[in-house]
Amino acid sequence: MGMAFAIGANDVANSMATAVGAKAITPKQAVIIAAILEFLGAVLFGAHVTSTITKGIIDPSTVSNPNVLLCGAFAALASSAVWILAATLWGMPVSTTHSIVGGMAGFGIAAMGWSAVNWIKLLVIASTWILSPLAGGVLSYLVFKMISLLILRQSSPELKVKRYAPFIVGTIVFIIVYLFSLKTLHQSQPVSIVWSLLTAVIGTFVSRYLVKQWSEKSNLRQYDFVEYLFRKLQIMTSCYVSFSHGANDVANAIGPLAVIYWVMQNGSVGSHVTIPLWILGLGGIGISLGVSLLGYKVMKTVGEDLTSLNNTRGFSIDFSTATTVLVSSVLGMPVSTTHVVVGSVVGVGMARGIEVVNIKVLKTIVTSWLLTVPLAALLSAILFNVFIRII
């Protein structure tokens, strides 16, 4: 529950940060939406995820004593939870997955020595600290520039947004359905593409009708109407990121808890463990509490302090984040949603000029990223040695 609370307070807050920063929804609404969608995502679809319990950092089959693995899983969970909560109180967005990686590496080193760690895997993960925010930043920069060119800088932005909005919705629907089908439901690419195209076409026609209705009822004109439409689009993309996080990352993040449960039930553990539904339920509850009580701190850093946002900028960030994660998943690249979100925020800020990006806040965020794996590893190693002596 402590780890799930930490995830809710830090990782989950990222999914709603830009919507809050752009004033699409209030912090209270963000907490309610995130809590519900994260819980539903974890409980309804989290069971589809079979967790690689050590993230490939160590091989659990080399651990002959179940008590060692039990203590290691406890240490990884505890160290990750402590670091994520500390970062949250600091207001810094950090990667849950990387915290778990650091925790498992620390336990592996303490239990079996430096050779127990897959250092190539760690280097690959370290490379994503640069590649994932860079990819998100470049894409968000291009998306916002395109919106500016096609809509915002036109003489009649209201007419342009009515023309392009349905196609934007169709693209969003395609990405959402494709990513969800491929990554969460583990459908084949052909099946995922067919469903994505079908729903994208439906989404385009439905949104065209809705845009017409909203236009007739609204008194807003020009740029105000553009922001009005993008506010609705941004809420949709933020909700998807939150639900998807519950379905995918929550199951992975509480993987060590499944190890503990499995060892206690069977006396041994394989390289993969299917997480029981009741554990996912506990994770969902913990996440809901975390985002409700402490989520506002990270939301403020990402959604307000890094750069100022409106709905067109916020949409560009959410769209770019979802797309970057999608492409990375297809390519099999391990990326942190947290890193991509921050990179996308910076990218949109750069599109308006580097002076609008708070470099001081950015430096602090990057520092927290660099500290995540080593600090989680160090704390995990210390806790493992304490736990193993107690048992």
C-alpha positions as a LaTeX table, in Angstrom:
\begin{tabular}{lrrr}
\hline
Residue & $x$ (\AA) & $y$ (\AA) & $z$ (\AA) \\
\hline
Met1 & 0.00 & 0.00 & 0.00 \\
Gly2 & 2.89 & 2.36 & 0.77 \\
Met3 & 4.37 & 1.86 & $-2.68$ \\
Ala4 & 0.97 & 2.31 & $-4.34$ \\
Phe5 & 0.43 & 5.50 & $-2.32$ \\
Ala6 & 3.80 & 6.80 & $-3.55$ \\
Ile7 & 2.92 & 5.95 & $-7.16$ \\
Gly8 & $-0.36$ & 7.84 & $-6.86$ \\
Ala9 & 1.27 & 10.88 & $-5.29$ \\
Asn10 & 4.03 & 11.16 & $-7.92$ \\
Asp11 & 3.68 & 9.09 & $-11.09$ \\
Val12 & $-0.09$ & 9.38 & $-11.48$ \\
Ala13 & $-0.05$ & 13.12 & $-10.89$ \\
Asn14 & 1.90 & 13.50 & $-14.15$ \\
Ser15 & $-1.05$ & 12.28 & $-16.21$ \\
Met16 & $-3.25$ & 15.14 & $-15.00$ \\
Ala17 & $-0.59$ & 17.82 & $-14.47$ \\
Thr18 & $-0.92$ & 19.52 & $-17.85$ \\
Ala19 & $-4.73$ & 19.48 & $-17.75$ \\
Val20 & $-4.61$ & 21.23 & $-14.37$ \\
Gly21 & $-1.88$ & 23.61 & $-15.49$ \\
Ala22 & $-3.87$ & 24.56 & $-18.59$ \\
Lys23 & $-7.02$ & 25.07 & $-16.46$ \\
Ala24 & $-8.93$ & 22.40 & $-18.40$ \\
Ile25 & $-9.93$ & 20.90 & $-15.04$ \\
Thr26 & $-9.47$ & 21.89 & $-11.41$ \\
Pro27 & $-7.02$ & 20.07 & $-9.10$ \\
Lys28 & $-9.97$ & 18.53 & $-7.25$ \\
Gln29 & $-11.49$ & 17.24 & $-10.49$ \\
Ala30 & $-8.08$ & 15.89 & $-11.52$ \\
Val31 & $-7.75$ & 13.97 & $-8.26$ \\
Ile32 & $-11.21$ & 12.42 & $-8.64$ \\
Ile33 & $-10.72$ & 11.50 & $-12.31$ \\
Ala34 & $-7.22$ & 10.08 & $-11.75$ \\
Ala35 & $-8.26$ & 8.11 & $-8.67$ \\
Ile36 & $-11.20$ & 6.49 & $-10.46$ \\
Leu37 & $-9.41$ & 5.76 & $-13.75$ \\
Glu38 & $-6.23$ & 4.48 & $-12.10$ \\
Phe39 & $-8.26$ & 2.13 & $-9.90$ \\
Leu40 & $-10.36$ & 0.86 & $-12.81$ \\
Gly41 & $-7.31$ & 0.48 & $-15.03$ \\
Ala42 & $-5.45$ & $-1.54$ & $-12.39$ \\
Val43 & $-8.37$ & $-3.79$ & $-11.45$ \\
Leu44 & $-10.03$ & $-4.31$ & $-14.85$ \\
Phe45 & $-6.98$ & $-4.61$ & $-17.08$ \\
Gly46 & $-4.00$ & $-5.00$ & $-14.78$ \\
Ala47 & $-4.54$ & $-8.77$ & $-14.60$ \\
His48 & $-3.57$ & $-8.94$ & $-18.29$ \\
Val49 & $-0.06$ & $-7.91$ & $-17.30$ \\
Thr50 & 2.40 & $-10.62$ & $-16.37$ \\
Ser51 & 5.10 & $-8.84$ & $-14.44$ \\
Thr52 & 8.77 & $-9.43$ & $-15.11$ \\
Ile53 & 9.47 & $-9.27$ & $-11.44$ \\
Thr54 & 13.09 & $-8.14$ & $-11.54$ \\
Lys55 & 12.81 & $-5.93$ & $-14.65$ \\
Gly56 & 15.60 & $-8.03$ & $-16.18$ \\
Ile57 & 18.09 & $-6.49$ & $-13.75$ \\
Ile58 & 18.80 & $-9.75$ & $-11.91$ \\
Asp59 & 17.92 & $-13.40$ & $-12.58$ \\
Pro60 & 15.70 & $-14.70$ & $-9.73$ \\
Ser61 & 16.48 & $-18.31$ & $-10.64$ \\
Thr62 & 20.01 & $-17.76$ & $-9.27$ \\
Val63 & 18.55 & $-17.18$ & $-5.81$ \\
Ser64 & 18.31 & $-20.60$ & $-4.15$ \\
Asn65 & 17.00 & $-19.35$ & $-0.81$ \\
Pro66 & 13.37 & $-18.08$ & $-0.99$ \\
Asn67 & 13.94 & $-15.96$ & 2.12 \\
Val68 & 16.65 & $-14.01$ & 0.28 \\
Leu69 & 14.23 & $-13.23$ & $-2.55$ \\
Leu70 & 11.52 & $-12.36$ & $-0.04$ \\
Cys71 & 13.78 & $-9.91$ & 1.78 \\
Gly72 & 14.98 & $-8.50$ & $-1.54$ \\
Ala73 & 11.44 & $-7.85$ & $-2.75$ \\
Phe74 & 10.59 & $-6.16$ & 0.56 \\
Ala75 & 13.73 & $-4.04$ & 0.33 \\
Ala76 & 13.02 & $-3.03$ & $-3.29$ \\
Leu77 & 9.45 & $-2.03$ & $-2.43$ \\
Ala78 & 10.40 & $-0.11$ & 0.69 \\
Ser79 & 13.33 & 1.74 & $-0.87$ \\
Ser80 & 11.28 & 2.71 & $-3.93$ \\
Ala81 & 8.39 & 3.93 & $-1.81$ \\
Val82 & 10.67 & 6.02 & 0.42 \\
Trp83 & 12.46 & 7.65 & $-2.53$ \\
Ile84 & 9.27 & 8.36 & $-4.50$ \\
Leu85 & 7.58 & 9.89 & $-1.44$ \\
Ala86 & 10.67 & 12.01 & $-0.75$ \\
Ala87 & 10.68 & 13.21 & $-4.37$ \\
Thr88 & 6.95 & 13.94 & $-4.13$ \\
Leu89 & 7.39 & 16.09 & $-1.02$ \\
Trp90 & 10.16 & 17.82 & $-2.97$ \\
Gly91 & 7.63 & 18.30 & $-5.79$ \\
Met92 & 9.79 & 16.39 & $-8.28$ \\
Pro93 & 8.39 & 13.93 & $-10.88$ \\
Val94 & 10.45 & 10.71 & $-10.86$ \\
Ser95 & 10.09 & 7.34 & $-12.57$ \\
Thr96 & 8.40 & 4.57 & $-10.59$ \\
Thr97 & 9.84 & 1.93 & $-12.91$ \\
His98 & 13.37 & 3.27 & $-12.50$ \\
Ser99 & 12.92 & 3.33 & $-8.72$ \\
Ile100 & 11.97 & $-0.35$ & $-8.78$ \\
Val101 & 14.94 & $-1.04$ & $-11.08$ \\
Gly102 & 17.27 & 0.67 & $-8.62$ \\
Gly103 & 15.71 & $-1.22$ & $-5.72$ \\
Met104 & 16.13 & $-4.62$ & $-7.41$ \\
Ala105 & 19.71 & $-3.78$ & $-8.44$ \\
Gly106 & 20.60 & $-2.78$ & $-4.89$ \\
Phe107 & 19.18 & $-6.02$ & $-3.51$ \\
Gly108 & 21.01 & $-8.05$ & $-6.17$ \\
Ile109 & 24.36 & $-6.44$ & $-5.37$ \\
Ala110 & 23.87 & $-6.87$ & $-1.62$ \\
Ala111 & 22.76 & $-10.51$ & $-1.91$ \\
Met112 & 24.93 & $-11.88$ & $-4.74$ \\
Gly113 & 27.56 & $-9.30$ & $-5.61$ \\
Trp114 & 28.13 & $-6.92$ & $-8.53$ \\
Ser115 & 28.08 & $-9.74$ & $-11.10$ \\
Ala116 & 24.42 & $-10.45$ & $-10.30$ \\
Val117 & 23.32 & $-7.25$ & $-12.03$ \\
Asn118 & 22.67 & $-7.06$ & $-15.77$ \\
Trp119 & 24.71 & $-3.90$ & $-16.40$ \\
Ile120 & 23.84 & $-3.78$ & $-20.11$ \\
Lys121 & 20.16 & $-3.59$ & $-19.15$ \\
Leu122 & 20.96 & $-0.80$ & $-16.71$ \\
Leu123 & 22.83 & 1.13 & $-19.42$ \\
Val124 & 19.84 & 0.78 & $-21.76$ \\
Ile125 & 17.58 & 2.17 & $-19.04$ \\
Ala126 & 20.03 & 5.00 & $-18.36$ \\
Ser127 & 19.99 & 5.93 & $-22.07$ \\
Thr128 & 16.24 & 6.55 & $-21.84$ \\
Trp129 & 16.92 & 9.43 & $-19.44$ \\
Ile130 & 18.10 & 11.29 & $-22.55$ \\
Leu131 & 16.20 & 9.63 & $-25.40$ \\
Ser132 & 12.65 & 9.60 & $-23.99$ \\
Pro133 & 12.40 & 13.27 & $-22.92$ \\
Leu134 & 14.19 & 14.28 & $-26.14$ \\
Ala135 & 11.68 & 12.34 & $-28.27$ \\
Gly136 & 8.71 & 13.78 & $-26.37$ \\
Gly137 & 10.17 & 17.28 & $-26.55$ \\
Val138 & 10.85 & 17.20 & $-30.29$ \\
Leu139 & 7.37 & 15.85 & $-31.06$ \\
Ser140 & 5.53 & 18.33 & $-28.81$ \\
Tyr141 & 7.56 & 21.15 & $-30.38$ \\
Leu142 & 6.48 & 20.05 & $-33.87$ \\
Val143 & 2.84 & 19.44 & $-32.89$ \\
Phe144 & 2.47 & 22.87 & $-31.30$ \\
Lys145 & 4.20 & 24.53 & $-34.24$ \\
Met146 & 1.77 & 22.75 & $-36.60$ \\
Ile147 & $-1.25$ & 23.88 & $-34.56$ \\
Ser148 & 0.12 & 27.42 & $-34.59$ \\
Leu149 & 0.68 & 27.34 & $-38.35$ \\
Leu150 & $-2.62$ & 25.70 & $-39.36$ \\
Ile151 & $-4.94$ & 27.29 & $-36.79$ \\
Leu152 & $-3.62$ & 29.93 & $-34.39$ \\
Arg153 & $-1.83$ & 32.15 & $-36.94$ \\
Gln154 & $-4.64$ & 32.05 & $-39.50$ \\
Ser155 & $-6.92$ & 35.04 & $-40.04$ \\
Ser156 & $-9.96$ & 32.92 & $-39.05$ \\
Pro157 & $-8.73$ & 30.46 & $-36.37$ \\
Glu158 & $-12.31$ & 29.60 & $-35.40$ \\
Leu159 & $-13.08$ & 28.29 & $-38.91$ \\
Lys160 & $-9.77$ & 26.44 & $-39.12$ \\
Val161 & $-10.24$ & 24.63 & $-35.81$ \\
Lys162 & $-13.71$ & 23.50 & $-36.91$ \\
Arg163 & $-12.14$ & 22.02 & $-40.04$ \\
Tyr164 & $-9.19$ & 20.29 & $-38.39$ \\
Ala165 & $-10.61$ & 19.29 & $-34.98$ \\
Pro166 & $-12.49$ & 16.17 & $-36.23$ \\
Phe167 & $-9.32$ & 14.84 & $-37.88$ \\
Ile168 & $-7.33$ & 15.57 & $-34.73$ \\
Val169 & $-9.89$ & 13.57 & $-32.73$ \\
Gly170 & $-9.67$ & 10.72 & $-35.25$ \\
Thr171 & $-5.89$ & 10.66 & $-34.85$ \\
Ile172 & $-6.16$ & 10.67 & $-31.06$ \\
Val173 & $-8.69$ & 7.83 & $-31.11$ \\
Phe174 & $-6.44$ & 5.80 & $-33.41$ \\
Ile175 & $-3.44$ & 6.24 & $-31.10$ \\
Ile176 & $-5.44$ & 5.52 & $-27.94$ \\
Val177 & $-7.13$ & 2.37 & $-29.26$ \\
Tyr178 & $-3.98$ & 1.08 & $-30.96$ \\
Leu179 & $-1.79$ & 1.58 & $-27.88$ \\
Phe180 & $-4.40$ & 0.14 & $-25.54$ \\
Ser181 & $-5.06$ & $-2.89$ & $-27.75$ \\
Leu182 & $-1.38$ & $-3.60$ & $-28.40$ \\
Lys183 & 0.19 & $-2.80$ & $-25.04$ \\
Thr184 & $-2.56$ & $-3.53$ & $-22.51$ \\
Leu185 & $-4.73$ & $-6.19$ & $-24.16$ \\
His186 & $-1.75$ & $-7.70$ & $-26.03$ \\
Gln187 & $-3.62$ & $-8.07$ & $-29.32$ \\
Ser188 & $-1.72$ & $-8.65$ & $-32.56$ \\
Gln189 & $-0.74$ & $-5.68$ & $-34.72$ \\
Pro190 & $-3.25$ & $-6.48$ & $-37.53$ \\
Val191 & $-6.13$ & $-6.76$ & $-35.04$ \\
Ser192 & $-5.04$ & $-3.57$ & $-33.27$ \\
Ile193 & $-4.79$ & $-1.65$ & $-36.56$ \\
Val194 & $-8.25$ & $-2.77$ & $-37.74$ \\
Trp195 & $-9.92$ & $-1.76$ & $-34.50$ \\
Ser196 & $-7.99$ & 1.52 & $-34.42$ \\
Leu197 & $-8.97$ & 2.51 & $-37.97$ \\
Leu198 & $-12.61$ & 1.58 & $-37.39$ \\
Thr199 & $-12.91$ & 3.59 & $-34.19$ \\
Ala200 & $-10.92$ & 6.48 & $-35.67$ \\
Val201 & $-13.39$ & 6.83 & $-38.55$ \\
Ile202 & $-16.32$ & 6.71 & $-36.14$ \\
Gly203 & $-14.60$ & 9.23 & $-33.86$ \\
Thr204 & $-14.01$ & 11.61 & $-36.77$ \\
Phe205 & $-17.66$ & 11.64 & $-37.85$ \\
Val206 & $-18.99$ & 11.90 & $-34.30$ \\
Ser207 & $-16.63$ & 14.76 & $-33.46$ \\
Arg208 & $-17.61$ & 16.61 & $-36.64$ \\
Tyr209 & $-21.22$ & 16.52 & $-35.47$ \\
Leu210 & $-20.28$ & 17.58 & $-31.92$ \\
Val211 & $-18.09$ & 20.46 & $-33.12$ \\
Lys212 & $-21.00$ & 21.76 & $-35.17$ \\
Gln213 & $-23.33$ & 21.54 & $-32.15$ \\
Trp214 & $-20.85$ & 23.24 & $-29.83$ \\
Ser215 & $-20.25$ & 25.98 & $-32.37$ \\
Glu216 & $-23.96$ & 26.75 & $-32.66$ \\
Lys217 & $-24.45$ & 26.87 & $-28.88$ \\
Ser218 & $-21.27$ & 28.73 & $-27.97$ \\
Asn219 & $-20.89$ & 32.50 & $-27.90$ \\
Leu220 & $-17.11$ & 32.19 & $-27.99$ \\
Arg221 & $-15.28$ & 33.39 & $-31.07$ \\
Gln222 & $-11.84$ & 33.21 & $-32.63$ \\
Tyr223 & $-9.08$ & 32.17 & $-30.18$ \\
Asp224 & $-11.48$ & 31.63 & $-27.28$ \\
Phe225 & $-13.39$ & 29.01 & $-29.29$ \\
Val226 & $-10.11$ & 27.35 & $-30.30$ \\
Glu227 & $-9.12$ & 27.00 & $-26.63$ \\
Tyr228 & $-12.63$ & 25.78 & $-25.81$ \\
Leu229 & $-12.34$ & 22.87 & $-28.25$ \\
Phe230 & $-8.80$ & 21.97 & $-27.27$ \\
Arg231 & $-9.86$ & 21.95 & $-23.61$ \\
Lys232 & $-12.22$ & 19.07 & $-24.39$ \\
Leu233 & $-9.55$ & 17.25 & $-26.39$ \\
Gln234 & $-7.04$ & 17.63 & $-23.59$ \\
Ile235 & $-9.34$ & 16.18 & $-20.95$ \\
Met236 & $-9.79$ & 13.11 & $-23.15$ \\
Thr237 & $-6.06$ & 12.53 & $-23.65$ \\
Ser238 & $-5.28$ & 13.10 & $-19.95$ \\
Cys239 & $-7.94$ & 10.57 & $-18.96$ \\
Tyr240 & $-6.44$ & 8.00 & $-21.31$ \\
Val241 & $-2.93$ & 8.46 & $-19.91$ \\
Ser242 & $-4.29$ & 7.96 & $-16.39$ \\
Phe243 & $-6.30$ & 4.83 & $-17.26$ \\
Ser244 & $-3.44$ & 3.35 & $-19.25$ \\
His245 & $-1.04$ & 3.97 & $-16.37$ \\
Gly246 & $-3.33$ & 2.05 & $-14.04$ \\
Ala247 & $-3.57$ & $-0.83$ & $-16.49$ \\
Asn248 & 0.14 & $-1.15$ & $-17.25$ \\
Asp249 & 2.58 & 0.51 & $-14.89$ \\
Val250 & 0.70 & $-0.19$ & $-11.68$ \\
Ala251 & 0.95 & $-3.94$ & $-12.19$ \\
Asn252 & 4.66 & $-3.63$ & $-12.93$ \\
Ala253 & 5.37 & $-1.31$ & $-10.03$ \\
Ile254 & 3.76 & $-3.61$ & $-7.45$ \\
Gly255 & 5.44 & $-6.66$ & $-8.99$ \\
Pro256 & 7.71 & $-7.17$ & $-5.95$ \\
Leu257 & 4.58 & $-7.51$ & $-3.81$ \\
Ala258 & 3.49 & $-10.36$ & $-6.07$ \\
Val259 & 6.90 & $-11.95$ & $-5.50$ \\
Ile260 & 6.36 & $-11.79$ & $-1.74$ \\
Tyr261 & 2.89 & $-13.33$ & $-2.08$ \\
Trp262 & 4.11 & $-16.07$ & $-4.43$ \\
Val263 & 7.09 & $-17.05$ & $-2.27$ \\
Met264 & 4.89 & $-17.23$ & 0.83 \\
Gln265 & 2.37 & $-19.41$ & $-1.02$ \\
Asn266 & 4.74 & $-21.69$ & $-2.94$ \\
Gly267 & 8.14 & $-21.44$ & $-1.28$ \\
Ser268 & 9.77 & $-20.55$ & $-4.61$ \\
Val269 & 9.33 & $-18.21$ & $-7.56$ \\
Gly270 & 9.91 & $-18.27$ & $-11.30$ \\
Ser271 & 11.02 & $-15.44$ & $-13.57$ \\
His272 & 7.43 & $-14.26$ & $-14.12$ \\
Val273 & 4.49 & $-13.97$ & $-11.75$ \\
Thr274 & 0.88 & $-13.13$ & $-12.60$ \\
Ile275 & $-0.29$ & $-10.54$ & $-10.10$ \\
Pro276 & $-3.46$ & $-11.60$ & $-8.20$ \\
Leu277 & $-6.56$ & $-9.44$ & $-8.54$ \\
Trp278 & $-6.70$ & $-8.59$ & $-4.83$ \\
Ile279 & $-3.17$ & $-7.18$ & $-4.97$ \\
Leu280 & $-4.18$ & $-5.03$ & $-7.95$ \\
Gly281 & $-7.18$ & $-3.87$ & $-5.92$ \\
Leu282 & $-4.93$ & $-2.88$ & $-3.02$ \\
Gly283 & $-2.68$ & $-1.09$ & $-5.49$ \\
Gly284 & $-5.65$ & 0.79 & $-6.92$ \\
Ile285 & $-6.79$ & 1.92 & $-3.46$ \\
Gly286 & $-3.28$ & 3.03 & $-2.47$ \\
Ile287 & $-2.89$ & 4.96 & $-5.71$ \\
Ser288 & $-6.22$ & 6.71 & $-5.21$ \\
Leu289 & $-5.17$ & 7.81 & $-1.72$ \\
Gly290 & $-1.76$ & 8.97 & $-2.94$ \\
Val291 & $-3.02$ & 11.16 & $-5.76$ \\
Ser292 & $-5.78$ & 12.54 & $-3.50$ \\
Leu293 & $-3.50$ & 13.55 & $-0.62$ \\
Leu294 & $-0.17$ & 14.51 & $-2.22$ \\
Gly295 & $-0.68$ & 14.55 & $-5.99$ \\
Tyr296 & $-1.02$ & 18.33 & $-6.12$ \\
Lys297 & 2.72 & 18.85 & $-5.48$ \\
Val298 & 3.94 & 17.16 & $-8.66$ \\
Met299 & 0.97 & 18.52 & $-10.63$ \\
Lys300 & 2.10 & 22.03 & $-9.74$ \\
Thr301 & 5.72 & 21.40 & $-10.78$ \\
Val302 & 4.91 & 19.83 & $-14.16$ \\
Gly303 & 1.74 & 21.76 & $-14.98$ \\
Glu304 & 2.63 & 25.24 & $-13.72$ \\
Asp305 & 6.22 & 25.81 & $-12.58$ \\
Leu306 & 8.07 & 24.45 & $-15.63$ \\
Thr307 & 6.28 & 26.70 & $-18.14$ \\
Ser308 & 2.88 & 28.39 & $-18.49$ \\
Leu309 & 0.21 & 26.33 & $-20.27$ \\
Asn310 & $-3.08$ & 26.86 & $-22.04$ \\
Asn311 & $-5.25$ & 24.20 & $-23.69$ \\
Thr312 & $-3.55$ & 24.13 & $-27.10$ \\
Arg313 & $-0.17$ & 23.72 & $-25.40$ \\
Gly314 & $-1.53$ & 21.16 & $-22.94$ \\
Phe315 & $-3.06$ & 19.14 & $-25.76$ \\
Ser316 & 0.24 & 19.20 & $-27.64$ \\
Ile317 & 1.97 & 17.78 & $-24.56$ \\
Asp318 & $-0.55$ & 14.99 & $-23.93$ \\
Phe319 & $-0.73$ & 14.03 & $-27.60$ \\
Ser320 & 3.07 & 13.93 & $-27.88$ \\
Thr321 & 3.43 & 11.92 & $-24.69$ \\
Ala322 & 0.93 & 9.27 & $-25.84$ \\
Thr323 & 2.50 & 9.06 & $-29.30$ \\
Thr324 & 6.06 & 8.80 & $-27.98$ \\
Val325 & 5.08 & 6.01 & $-25.59$ \\
Leu326 & 3.23 & 4.24 & $-28.43$ \\
Val327 & 6.20 & 4.29 & $-30.81$ \\
Ser328 & 8.56 & 3.28 & $-28.01$ \\
Ser329 & 6.33 & 0.32 & $-27.14$ \\
Val330 & 6.25 & $-0.84$ & $-30.76$ \\
Leu331 & 10.05 & $-0.56$ & $-30.96$ \\
Gly332 & 10.48 & $-2.34$ & $-27.64$ \\
Met333 & 12.25 & 0.63 & $-26.02$ \\
Pro334 & 11.81 & 0.97 & $-22.24$ \\
Val335 & 10.73 & 4.57 & $-21.55$ \\
Ser336 & 9.42 & 6.40 & $-18.53$ \\
Thr337 & 6.10 & 8.19 & $-19.02$ \\
Thr338 & 7.32 & 10.70 & $-16.42$ \\
His339 & 10.39 & 11.57 & $-18.49$ \\
Val340 & 8.35 & 11.87 & $-21.70$ \\
Val341 & 5.80 & 14.19 & $-20.08$ \\
Val342 & 8.50 & 16.53 & $-18.77$ \\
Gly343 & 10.29 & 16.48 & $-22.13$ \\
Ser344 & 7.03 & 17.32 & $-23.90$ \\
Val345 & 6.36 & 20.24 & $-21.55$ \\
Val346 & 9.82 & 21.63 & $-22.27$ \\
Gly347 & 9.31 & 21.09 & $-26.02$ \\
Val348 & 6.15 & 23.19 & $-26.06$ \\
Gly349 & 7.90 & 25.83 & $-24.00$ \\
Met350 & 10.81 & 25.89 & $-26.47$ \\
Ala351 & 8.35 & 26.36 & $-29.34$ \\
Arg352 & 7.43 & 29.67 & $-27.73$ \\
Gly353 & 11.04 & 30.60 & $-26.90$ \\
Ile354 & 13.54 & 29.26 & $-24.39$ \\
Glu355 & 12.94 & 32.23 & $-22.10$ \\
Val356 & 9.49 & 30.86 & $-21.14$ \\
Val357 & 11.02 & 27.61 & $-19.77$ \\
Asn358 & 11.97 & 27.72 & $-16.10$ \\
Ile359 & 15.53 & 26.40 & $-16.40$ \\
Lys360 & 16.01 & 26.31 & $-12.62$ \\
Val361 & 13.04 & 23.95 & $-12.19$ \\
Leu362 & 14.20 & 21.86 & $-15.17$ \\
Lys363 & 17.68 & 21.41 & $-13.64$ \\
Thr364 & 16.14 & 20.28 & $-10.36$ \\
Ile365 & 13.94 & 17.74 & $-12.16$ \\
Val366 & 16.87 & 16.30 & $-14.12$ \\
Thr367 & 18.89 & 16.04 & $-10.91$ \\
Ser368 & 16.09 & 14.02 & $-9.30$ \\
Trp369 & 16.10 & 11.67 & $-12.32$ \\
Leu370 & 19.85 & 11.07 & $-12.06$ \\
Leu371 & 19.55 & 10.33 & $-8.35$ \\
Thr372 & 16.66 & 7.85 & $-8.65$ \\
Val373 & 18.45 & 4.59 & $-9.51$ \\
Pro374 & 21.57 & 5.00 & $-7.31$ \\
Leu375 & 19.66 & 6.22 & $-4.25$ \\
Ala376 & 16.98 & 3.53 & $-4.57$ \\
Ala377 & 19.75 & 0.93 & $-5.00$ \\
Leu378 & 21.71 & 2.15 & $-1.97$ \\
Leu379 & 18.66 & 2.25 & 0.28 \\
Ser380 & 17.52 & $-1.18$ & $-0.95$ \\
Ala381 & 20.93 & $-2.71$ & $-0.19$ \\
Ile382 & 20.85 & $-1.27$ & 3.33 \\
Leu383 & 17.29 & $-2.47$ & 3.98 \\
Phe384 & 18.04 & $-5.92$ & 2.56 \\
Asn385 & 20.89 & $-6.41$ & 5.02 \\
Val386 & 18.62 & $-5.31$ & 7.86 \\
Phe387 & 15.75 & $-7.61$ & 6.80 \\
Ile388 & 17.94 & $-10.68$ & 6.19 \\
Arg389 & 19.40 & $-10.39$ & 9.70 \\
Ile390 & 15.92 & $-10.15$ & 11.23 \\
Ile391 & 14.70 & $-13.27$ & 9.39 \\
\hline
\end{tabular}
